[in-house]
Amino acid sequence: MSTVSIQGMSIEEKLEMMELIWDDLCRNDAMQSPDWHSDVLASREKKVVSCEEEPMDWAAAKKEIRAKTQ
């Protein structure tokens, strides 16, 4: 698939293609998370358990990310 054919796709078609790619990646057992990833997750869980941080729902997280990048 070329850049030109991607540019010609509708947003709905692009999202559908992304979903297909993610589904395929999720079925790939050979893909491993890097070692540092488990360290980051453990650190974040520790902060939540010790009440240093509170979980944030995805909608609030997206809003915060958008505010920081605009």
VOMARMI-433307 format. One record per residue: chain; x, y, z of N, C-alpha, C, CB in turn; residue in three letters; residue number from 1. Coordinates in steps of 0.05 Angstrom, whole numbers, plus 5000, padded with zeros to 4 digits. Glycine has a CB too. Example, Ala and Ser with C-alpha at 12.3 -4.5 7.8 and 13.67 -1.06 7.14 Angstrom:
REM residues 2
<site chain="A" n_xx="5264" n_yy="4886" n_zz="5156" ca_xx="5246" ca_yy="4910" ca_zz="5156" c_xx="5264" c_yy="4934" c_zz="5156" cb_xx="5226" cb_yy="4911" cb_zz="5181" resn="ALA" resi="1"/>
<site chain="A" n_xx="5257" n_yy="4955" n_zz="5142" ca_xx="5273" ca_yy="4979" ca_zz="5143" c_xx="5258" c_yy="5001" c_zz="5157" cb_xx="5282" cb_yy="4988" cb_zz="5114" resn="SER" resi="2"/>
END
This chain:
REM residues 70
<site chain="A" n_xx="5017" n_yy="4976" n_zz="5000" ca_xx="5000" ca_yy="5000" ca_zz="5000" c_xx="5018" c_yy="5025" c_zz="5000" cb_xx="4981" cb_yy="5000" cb_zz="5025" resn="MET" resi="1"/>
<site chain="A" n_xx="5012" n_yy="5043" n_zz="4983" ca_xx="5028" ca_yy="5067" ca_zz="4981" c_xx="5016" c_yy="5090" c_zz="4996" cb_xx="5032" cb_yy="5075" cb_zz="4951" resn="SER" resi="2"/>
<site chain="A" n_xx="5031" n_yy="5111" n_zz="5000" ca_xx="5021" ca_yy="5135" ca_zz="5014" c_xx="4998" c_yy="5147" c_zz="4999" cb_xx="5044" cb_yy="5156" cb_zz="5017" resn="THR" resi="3"/>
<site chain="A" n_xx="4999" n_yy="5146" n_zz="4972" ca_xx="4977" ca_yy="5157" ca_zz="4956" c_xx="4951" c_yy="5142" c_zz="4961" cb_xx="4985" cb_yy="5156" cb_zz="4926" resn="VAL" resi="4"/>
<site chain="A" n_xx="4953" n_yy="5115" n_zz="4963" ca_xx="4928" ca_yy="5100" ca_zz="4967" c_xx="4917" c_yy="5105" c_zz="4996" cb_xx="4933" cb_yy="5071" cb_zz="4962" resn="SER" resi="5"/>
<site chain="A" n_xx="4935" n_yy="5109" n_zz="5015" ca_xx="4926" ca_yy="5115" ca_zz="5042" c_xx="4913" c_yy="5143" c_zz="5043" cb_xx="4950" cb_yy="5114" cb_zz="5062" resn="ILE" resi="6"/>
<site chain="A" n_xx="4924" n_yy="5162" n_zz="5029" ca_xx="4913" ca_yy="5189" ca_zz="5028" c_xx="4885" c_yy="5189" c_zz="5015" cb_xx="4931" cb_yy="5208" cb_zz="5013" resn="GLN" resi="7"/>
<site chain="A" n_xx="4880" n_yy="5170" n_zz="4998" ca_xx="4854" ca_yy="5168" ca_zz="4984" c_xx="4833" c_yy="5154" c_zz="5001" cb_xx="4858" cb_yy="5154" cb_zz="4958" resn="GLY" resi="8"/>
<site chain="A" n_xx="4841" n_yy="5143" n_zz="5024" ca_xx="4821" ca_yy="5129" ca_zz="5040" c_xx="4805" c_yy="5148" c_zz="5057" cb_xx="4836" cb_yy="5108" cb_zz="5058" resn="MET" resi="9"/>
<site chain="A" n_xx="4781" n_yy="5141" n_zz="5063" ca_xx="4764" ca_yy="5158" ca_zz="5081" c_xx="4774" c_yy="5153" c_zz="5110" cb_xx="4734" cb_yy="5151" cb_zz="5079" resn="SER" resi="10"/>
<site chain="A" n_xx="4766" n_yy="5170" n_zz="5128" ca_xx="4773" ca_yy="5166" ca_zz="5156" c_xx="4763" c_yy="5139" c_zz="5166" cb_xx="4762" cb_yy="5189" cb_zz="5174" resn="ILE" resi="11"/>
<site chain="A" n_xx="4739" n_yy="5132" n_zz="5159" ca_xx="4727" ca_yy="5106" ca_zz="5167" c_xx="4744" c_yy="5083" c_zz="5157" cb_xx="4699" cb_yy="5104" cb_zz="5157" resn="GLU" resi="12"/>
<site chain="A" n_xx="4753" n_yy="5085" n_zz="5132" ca_xx="4770" ca_yy="5063" ca_zz="5121" c_xx="4797" c_yy="5062" c_zz="5135" cb_xx="4774" cb_yy="5068" cb_zz="5091" resn="GLU" resi="13"/>
<site chain="A" n_xx="4808" n_yy="5085" n_zz="5141" ca_xx="4834" ca_yy="5085" ca_zz="5156" c_xx="4831" c_yy="5073" c_zz="5183" cb_xx="4844" cb_yy="5114" cb_zz="5158" resn="LYS" resi="14"/>
<site chain="A" n_xx="4809" n_yy="5080" n_zz="5198" ca_xx="4805" ca_yy="5069" ca_zz="5224" c_xx="4800" c_yy="5039" c_zz="5223" cb_xx="4780" cb_yy="5082" cb_zz="5237" resn="LEU" resi="15"/>
<site chain="A" n_xx="4786" n_yy="5030" n_zz="5203" ca_xx="4781" ca_yy="5001" ca_zz="5199" c_xx="4808" c_yy="4987" c_zz="5194" cb_xx="4762" cb_yy="4996" cb_zz="5176" resn="GLU" resi="16"/>
<site chain="A" n_xx="4825" n_yy="4999" n_zz="5178" ca_xx="4851" ca_yy="4987" ca_zz="5172" c_xx="4868" c_yy="4986" c_zz="5198" cb_xx="4866" cb_yy="5003" cb_zz="5150" resn="MET" resi="17"/>
<site chain="A" n_xx="4867" n_yy="5007" n_zz="5214" ca_xx="4882" ca_yy="5007" ca_zz="5239" c_xx="4872" c_yy="4985" c_zz="5258" cb_xx="4880" cb_yy="5035" cb_zz="5252" resn="MET" resi="18"/>
<site chain="A" n_xx="4846" n_yy="4981" n_zz="5259" ca_xx="4835" ca_yy="4960" ca_zz="5276" c_xx="4844" c_yy="4933" c_zz="5267" cb_xx="4804" cb_yy="4961" cb_zz="5276" resn="GLU" resi="19"/>
<site chain="A" n_xx="4845" n_yy="4929" n_zz="5240" ca_xx="4854" ca_yy="4903" ca_zz="5229" c_xx="4884" c_yy="4899" c_zz="5237" cb_xx="4851" cb_yy="4902" cb_zz="5199" resn="LEU" resi="20"/>
<site chain="A" n_xx="4900" n_yy="4919" n_zz="5235" ca_xx="4928" ca_yy="4917" ca_zz="5242" c_xx="4931" c_yy="4911" c_zz="5271" cb_xx="4943" cb_yy="4943" cb_zz="5235" resn="ILE" resi="21"/>
<site chain="A" n_xx="4917" n_yy="4925" n_zz="5289" ca_xx="4919" ca_yy="4920" ca_zz="5318" c_xx="4910" c_yy="4891" c_zz="5324" cb_xx="4902" cb_yy="4940" cb_zz="5334" resn="TRP" resi="22"/>
<site chain="A" n_xx="4888" n_yy="4882" n_zz="5312" ca_xx="4879" ca_yy="4855" ca_zz="5317" c_xx="4900" c_yy="4835" c_zz="5309" cb_xx="4853" cb_yy="4850" cb_zz="5301" resn="ASP" resi="23"/>
<site chain="A" n_xx="4913" n_yy="4839" n_zz="5286" ca_xx="4934" ca_yy="4821" ca_zz="5277" c_xx="4958" c_yy="4822" c_zz="5296" cb_xx="4943" cb_yy="4829" cb_zz="5249" resn="ASP" resi="24"/>
<site chain="A" n_xx="4966" n_yy="4845" n_zz="5305" ca_xx="4988" ca_yy="4847" ca_zz="5324" c_xx="4982" c_yy="4833" c_zz="5350" cb_xx="4995" cb_yy="4877" cb_zz="5329" resn="LEU" resi="25"/>
<site chain="A" n_xx="4957" n_yy="4835" n_zz="5359" ca_xx="4949" ca_yy="4822" ca_zz="5385" c_xx="4950" c_yy="4792" c_zz="5383" cb_xx="4921" cb_yy="4831" cb_zz="5392" resn="CYS" resi="26"/>
<site chain="A" n_xx="4947" n_yy="4781" n_zz="5359" ca_xx="4948" ca_yy="4752" ca_zz="5355" c_xx="4977" c_yy="4742" c_zz="5353" cb_xx="4932" cb_yy="4744" cb_zz="5331" resn="ARG" resi="27"/>
<site chain="A" n_xx="4996" n_yy="4760" n_zz="5350" ca_xx="5024" ca_yy="4753" ca_zz="5346" c_xx="5037" c_yy="4747" c_zz="5373" cb_xx="5039" cb_yy="4775" cb_zz="5331" resn="ASN" resi="28"/>
<site chain="A" n_xx="5040" n_yy="4722" n_zz="5381" ca_xx="5052" ca_yy="4715" ca_zz="5406" c_xx="5082" c_yy="4720" c_zz="5408" cb_xx="5047" cb_yy="4685" cb_zz="5412" resn="ASP" resi="29"/>
<site chain="A" n_xx="5095" n_yy="4724" n_zz="5385" ca_xx="5123" ca_yy="4728" ca_zz="5384" c_xx="5131" c_yy="4756" c_zz="5393" cb_xx="5134" cb_yy="4723" cb_zz="5356" resn="ALA" resi="30"/>
<site chain="A" n_xx="5111" n_yy="4774" n_zz="5393" ca_xx="5117" ca_yy="4802" ca_zz="5401" c_xx="5118" c_yy="4804" c_zz="5432" cb_xx="5095" cb_yy="4821" cb_zz="5390" resn="MET" resi="31"/>
<site chain="A" n_xx="5140" n_yy="4813" n_zz="5442" ca_xx="5145" ca_yy="4816" ca_zz="5471" c_xx="5147" c_yy="4845" c_zz="5478" cb_xx="5170" cb_yy="4800" cb_zz="5479" resn="GLN" resi="32"/>
<site chain="A" n_xx="5137" n_yy="4852" n_zz="5502" ca_xx="5142" ca_yy="4879" ca_zz="5512" c_xx="5171" c_yy="4881" c_zz="5521" cb_xx="5122" cb_yy="4885" cb_zz="5536" resn="SER" resi="33"/>
<site chain="A" n_xx="5182" n_yy="4905" n_zz="5518" ca_xx="5210" ca_yy="4908" ca_zz="5527" c_xx="5212" c_yy="4905" c_zz="5558" cb_xx="5221" cb_yy="4936" cb_zz="5519" resn="PRO" resi="34"/>
<site chain="A" n_xx="5235" n_yy="4898" n_zz="5568" ca_xx="5239" ca_yy="4894" ca_zz="5597" c_xx="5231" c_yy="4918" c_zz="5613" cb_xx="5267" cb_yy="4887" cb_zz="5602" resn="ASP" resi="35"/>
<site chain="A" n_xx="5237" n_yy="4942" n_zz="5603" ca_xx="5231" ca_yy="4966" ca_zz="5619" c_xx="5201" c_yy="4970" c_zz="5623" cb_xx="5243" cb_yy="4990" cb_zz="5605" resn="TRP" resi="36"/>
<site chain="A" n_xx="5185" n_yy="4959" n_zz="5605" ca_xx="5156" ca_yy="4963" ca_zz="5607" c_xx="5145" c_yy="4952" c_zz="5633" cb_xx="5142" cb_yy="4950" cb_zz="5583" resn="HIS" resi="37"/>
<site chain="A" n_xx="5153" n_yy="4928" n_zz="5641" ca_xx="5143" ca_yy="4917" ca_zz="5666" c_xx="5152" c_yy="4933" c_zz="5690" cb_xx="5152" cb_yy="4887" cb_zz="5669" resn="SER" resi="38"/>
<site chain="A" n_xx="5176" n_yy="4945" n_zz="5688" ca_xx="5186" ca_yy="4962" ca_zz="5710" c_xx="5168" c_yy="4987" c_zz="5713" cb_xx="5215" cb_yy="4971" cb_zz="5705" resn="ASP" resi="39"/>
<site chain="A" n_xx="5161" n_yy="4999" n_zz="5690" ca_xx="5144" ca_yy="5023" ca_zz="5690" c_xx="5116" c_yy="5016" c_zz="5702" cb_xx="5141" cb_yy="5035" cb_zz="5662" resn="VAL" resi="40"/>
<site chain="A" n_xx="5105" n_yy="4994" n_zz="5693" ca_xx="5079" ca_yy="4986" ca_zz="5703" c_xx="5079" c_yy="4980" c_zz="5733" cb_xx="5069" cb_yy="4961" cb_zz="5688" resn="LEU" resi="41"/>
<site chain="A" n_xx="5100" n_yy="4967" n_zz="5743" ca_xx="5103" ca_yy="4961" ca_zz="5771" c_xx="5105" c_yy="4987" c_zz="5787" cb_xx="5127" cb_yy="4943" cb_zz="5777" resn="ALA" resi="42"/>
<site chain="A" n_xx="5121" n_yy="5006" n_zz="5777" ca_xx="5124" ca_yy="5032" ca_zz="5790" c_xx="5097" c_yy="5047" c_zz="5792" cb_xx="5145" cb_yy="5049" cb_zz="5776" resn="SER" resi="43"/>
<site chain="A" n_xx="5082" n_yy="5047" n_zz="5770" ca_xx="5056" ca_yy="5061" ca_zz="5770" c_xx="5037" c_yy="5047" c_zz="5789" cb_xx="5045" cb_yy="5061" cb_zz="5742" resn="ARG" resi="44"/>
<site chain="A" n_xx="5037" n_yy="5021" n_zz="5789" ca_xx="5018" ca_yy="5006" ca_zz="5807" c_xx="5025" c_yy="5013" c_zz="5836" cb_xx="5020" cb_yy="4976" cb_zz="5802" resn="GLU" resi="45"/>
<site chain="A" n_xx="5051" n_yy="5014" n_zz="5843" ca_xx="5060" ca_yy="5020" ca_zz="5870" c_xx="5050" c_yy="5048" c_zz="5878" cb_xx="5091" cb_yy="5019" cb_zz="5872" resn="LYS" resi="46"/>
<site chain="A" n_xx="5051" n_yy="5067" n_zz="5860" ca_xx="5042" ca_yy="5094" ca_zz="5866" c_xx="5012" c_yy="5095" c_zz="5871" cb_xx="5050" cb_yy="5113" cb_zz="5844" resn="LYS" resi="47"/>
<site chain="A" n_xx="4997" n_yy="5079" n_zz="5856" ca_xx="4968" ca_yy="5078" ca_zz="5860" c_xx="4961" c_yy="5065" c_zz="5887" cb_xx="4954" cb_yy="5062" cb_zz="5837" resn="VAL" resi="48"/>
<site chain="A" n_xx="4975" n_yy="5043" n_zz="5893" ca_xx="4970" ca_yy="5029" ca_zz="5918" c_xx="4977" c_yy="5047" c_zz="5942" cb_xx="4986" cb_yy="5003" cb_zz="5920" resn="VAL" resi="49"/>
<site chain="A" n_xx="4999" n_yy="5062" n_zz="5940" ca_xx="5007" ca_yy="5080" ca_zz="5962" c_xx="4993" c_yy="5107" c_zz="5962" cb_xx="5037" cb_yy="5084" cb_zz="5961" resn="SER" resi="50"/>
<site chain="A" n_xx="4973" n_yy="5110" n_zz="5944" ca_xx="4957" ca_yy="5135" ca_zz="5941" c_xx="4974" c_yy="5159" c_zz="5933" cb_xx="4943" cb_yy="5141" cb_zz="5968" resn="CYS" resi="51"/>
<site chain="A" n_xx="4997" n_yy="5155" n_zz="5921" ca_xx="5013" ca_yy="5177" ca_zz="5910" c_xx="5000" c_yy="5187" c_zz="5884" cb_xx="5042" cb_yy="5168" cb_zz="5905" resn="GLU" resi="52"/>
<site chain="A" n_xx="4986" n_yy="5169" n_zz="5870" ca_xx="4973" ca_yy="5176" ca_zz="5845" c_xx="4946" c_yy="5162" c_zz="5845" cb_xx="4990" cb_yy="5169" cb_zz="5821" resn="GLU" resi="53"/>
<site chain="A" n_xx="4927" n_yy="5175" n_zz="5830" ca_xx="4901" ca_yy="5162" ca_zz="5826" c_xx="4898" c_yy="5155" c_zz="5797" cb_xx="4878" cb_yy="5182" cb_zz="5835" resn="GLU" resi="54"/>
<site chain="A" n_xx="4884" n_yy="5132" n_zz="5792" ca_xx="4880" ca_yy="5125" ca_zz="5764" c_xx="4863" c_yy="5147" c_zz="5750" cb_xx="4865" cb_yy="5098" cb_zz="5762" resn="PRO" resi="55"/>
<site chain="A" n_xx="4868" n_yy="5150" n_zz="5724" ca_xx="4853" ca_yy="5170" ca_zz="5708" c_xx="4838" c_yy="5155" c_zz="5686" cb_xx="4873" cb_yy="5192" cb_zz="5696" resn="MET" resi="56"/>
<site chain="A" n_xx="4813" n_yy="5162" n_zz="5682" ca_xx="4799" ca_yy="5149" ca_zz="5661" c_xx="4809" c_yy="5159" c_zz="5634" cb_xx="4768" cb_yy="5153" cb_zz="5663" resn="ASP" resi="57"/>
<site chain="A" n_xx="4804" n_yy="5143" n_zz="5613" ca_xx="4816" ca_yy="5148" ca_zz="5587" c_xx="4806" c_yy="5175" c_zz="5575" cb_xx="4808" cb_yy="5126" cb_zz="5568" resn="TRP" resi="58"/>
<site chain="A" n_xx="4782" n_yy="5182" n_zz="5579" ca_xx="4772" ca_yy="5208" ca_zz="5569" c_xx="4787" c_yy="5231" c_zz="5581" cb_xx="4741" cb_yy="5210" cb_zz="5574" resn="ALA" resi="59"/>
<site chain="A" n_xx="4791" n_yy="5230" n_zz="5607" ca_xx="4806" ca_yy="5252" ca_zz="5621" c_xx="4835" c_yy="5252" c_zz="5612" cb_xx="4804" cb_yy="5248" cb_zz="5652" resn="ALA" resi="60"/>
<site chain="A" n_xx="4847" n_yy="5229" n_zz="5608" ca_xx="4874" ca_yy="5227" ca_zz="5599" c_xx="4877" c_yy="5239" c_zz="5572" cb_xx="4884" cb_yy="5198" cb_zz="5599" resn="ALA" resi="61"/>
<site chain="A" n_xx="4859" n_yy="5233" n_zz="5553" ca_xx="4860" ca_yy="5245" ca_zz="5527" c_xx="4858" c_yy="5275" c_zz="5528" cb_xx="4838" cb_yy="5233" cb_zz="5509" resn="LYS" resi="62"/>
<site chain="A" n_xx="4840" n_yy="5285" n_zz="5545" ca_xx="4836" ca_yy="5314" ca_zz="5547" c_xx="4861" c_yy="5327" c_zz="5557" cb_xx="4812" cb_yy="5320" cb_zz="5566" resn="LYS" resi="63"/>
<site chain="A" n_xx="4874" n_yy="5315" n_zz="5576" ca_xx="4899" ca_yy="5326" ca_zz="5588" c_xx="4922" c_yy="5325" c_zz="5567" cb_xx="4908" cb_yy="5310" cb_zz="5613" resn="GLU" resi="64"/>
<site chain="A" n_xx="4924" n_yy="5304" n_zz="5552" ca_xx="4944" ca_yy="5302" ca_zz="5531" c_xx="4940" c_yy="5323" c_zz="5510" cb_xx="4944" cb_yy="5274" cb_zz="5518" resn="ILE" resi="65"/>
<site chain="A" n_xx="4915" n_yy="5326" n_zz="5501" ca_xx="4908" ca_yy="5347" ca_zz="5481" c_xx="4915" c_yy="5375" c_zz="5491" cb_xx="4878" cb_yy="5345" cb_zz="5473" resn="ARG" resi="66"/>
<site chain="A" n_xx="4909" n_yy="5380" n_zz="5516" ca_xx="4915" ca_yy="5407" ca_zz="5527" c_xx="4945" c_yy="5412" c_zz="5527" cb_xx="4904" cb_yy="5409" cb_zz="5556" resn="ALA" resi="67"/>
<site chain="A" n_xx="4961" n_yy="5391" n_zz="5532" ca_xx="4990" ca_yy="5395" ca_zz="5533" c_xx="5003" c_yy="5397" c_zz="5505" cb_xx="5003" cb_yy="5372" cb_zz="5548" resn="LYS" resi="68"/>
<site chain="A" n_xx="4989" n_yy="5388" n_zz="5485" ca_xx="5001" ca_yy="5388" ca_zz="5458" c_xx="4989" c_yy="5409" c_zz="5440" cb_xx="4996" cb_yy="5361" cb_zz="5445" resn="THR" resi="69"/>
<site chain="A" n_xx="4972" n_yy="5426" n_zz="5450" ca_xx="4961" ca_yy="5448" ca_zz="5433" c_xx="4974" c_yy="5474" c_zz="5439" cb_xx="4931" cb_yy="5450" cb_zz="5437" resn="GLN" resi="70"/>
END
